Amino acid sequence: MTRRAVIFGCAGTEINDDERRFFAETEPTGFILFARNCQTPDQVRKLTASLRDSISWDQAPVLIDQEGGRVARLGPPHWPRRPSARIFADLARQEDWVVACEAARANARLIAADLRALGITVNCAPVLDIPVPGAHKIIGDRAYGADPKTIALLGRAVCEGLLAGGVLPVIKHIPGHGRATADSHVELPVVRTVLEKMRKTDFAPFVALREMTCAMAPHVLYSELDATAPATSSPRIIQEVIRDDIGFNGLLLSDDIGMEALSGTVGERCTAILAAGCDIVLECSGDIKVMRAAAETALPLTKSASNRLKRALRNIGPPKKFDQVKTTARLTALIGAGTV
C-alpha cells in the first residue's frame, strides 16, 4: 500500500471518530505526538495503538521531539526530566570525548526506553546544529557544543543510544540551523553565510552522520545558496546541498508546515515542499480542518521516498537488553545527580 507523504498530529489524548475516519481515508505515513497528547503512560500507549489501528499498519512510525532539556514532550511526574545537550557538551570540554560520548549514549538509551514503552518508535533528535554568537536562542542549549567535531561525536553517540533502544533517530536541522537570527515558528530566518564557510562548519556534523537514515530540514532561507526559497522548498538546496554536497541519501522530512516562516496556504506549502524534494511533510497542528487541507495536496509517497522509508524503518529493531537502574546510576555518576 502506498502511503500519503505526510505525517499528522492529533488534537488530544485520544483520537475521536472524525480523526479516525480521516486517517483511514487519507492513509498518512505516520503520526507525531506533542505534550498535548501525553498525560499518562497507559493513555499514551492506548493512543499510539489507536493511531496505528486507524490506518491498519502496526509498523506505522510514531514520532516525538524528546531531545531532553527544554524540548521534551514527556516530563514529570510520569517521565524523568532528561538533561539538555549542553550538559554533554560541557562534559566533553571538562573531561574528554570518550566520557562525554558514554554519557550521551547512556542518556539516549534511557530516552529510548521511555519511548518504546509507549509505542513511540522515532525520536526527532539529535540536533546537529552549530550555534554562533548573535544567533537566535531557539537552538542554544539544544546543541551538543560549538564546534563540528564535538557535535558530530556526541550526535553519533546519541544515535547509537537511540538505535540500541529500538528508536529511529532523526538528525536535524540539515543543512544547519545554528546561524539563524530568528525563530522559524514566528518568522522566516535568513542565513547569509557563503557556501564555503558553511561546508567547513555547519555542514560538517551532517556529513559525519550522513549514513543515518532519517533527517529533518528547516524552514530557513540560505540567501547565498538560494535567495528565492527556504531549504524545505528549495530544489537547489535539497538536491545540490543536502543530497549531493552533504551526501545524505536517507528519508528527508520537512519541519512543521504550520510554522510562520512559510508563506502561502497549507496546500501551497505542501505542494512546494514535496516538489522541491522533501520526502514527507510534517503537519503537526492536530486541527482536522488544517489536516484536510494538507491531505488534499500531500501526494502519495514517490517510489524513491517509499524506498527510503523502508530503509529507515528497518533500523527500528527490537531493543537490546540493558539494565536501566545501572545505566541511570552510571549516567548520574558521569554528569551529576542534579542533571539526571
Phi, psi and omega in degrees: 000134179269122180274160176281146187280057181210147172243128185252154165267185172219165193284321190222209185271354171210155181274140180268177184297322179296316179296317181301313179296319181296314180296321178297322181288320189267338177052064177293164178290330182183198186219159177226138183254151176230177181303327180297341183263356192237108178251305182223160179303314180298319180296317181292320177300317178295322181294312181297323177293320180294320179298314180294320180296328183295335179245011176053046179217102185285352176257008181303130179292134171244120186258161172203157171260099179233070182284327194103166183067223186279350175250091181207120180277341177250136180201183180306150010271351188269339181227145181296149172277116183267149184290158178283166179300326183300329179303318182283328174295318178296320179296321178298323180286323184277326184249256174204171184295326182298312179296314182297320179292323176299317180294315180296321179293317179297318180297317179294324178295322178291320176299317179300321178296319176303316186285312183298328178296342182255356184088014178266128189242356181225130178244124179282075182194155008269161171281124179250015181285151180248104180289144178240158178303134180091352179285162177296149184284002182303329175270293173047238185284005173281347183272148180269042178125192183232010177228149187302320185294313180298315181297318180295316181294313180290322177299319178296319179299320177297314179301318180297318179294318178295313181297323177297332179267009178077029180236133181278125175279150173240107179286140185208155002247096186294128014263012177139125183248357190292339181268355185297135180258010178217162177268119184293347172293335188250321182205170182280115175286145178239127176248126186251019183281141182286159185302312185300321179292320179294325178300321183282340185238278188305317184288334193304313179297326179288325175297317181297330182246026187292346178280351175299152192262002179210138180215161178238134178261149183261162172272073181233135177268118176261095192296332180277349179255320176201106184279001187257341186204147174294164187308318185295335180240027178248107176303324182295314182291319181294314183279307188282327183264301186289311183282312187272305185291306180285326178087023179277123182242014181272191181289127183250118177260149169275158167292174184304127182284356177276358181291148184286354176297334184266149176251167178090175178285169177302316180297318179295323178295313178303312182301313182295319183292315180290323178295329181287337178126358171296143181281324186215141174260147174258123173241105196255002191295326188078001179272116187295330176295319178292319179298321178298319179296322178292319183296332181294334183242351176280103185287168172300153177306138173290166179300317180293320178295320178297320178293320178294321178298314180300318180294320179295315183292336177295342179277354177268084181263181176295142180300140174286148181296140174204162179262107185295322181294314180293322179295319177296318179296319179295317178298318178300318180295326183281320187244353177103144186296331184285352184247359181258000000 
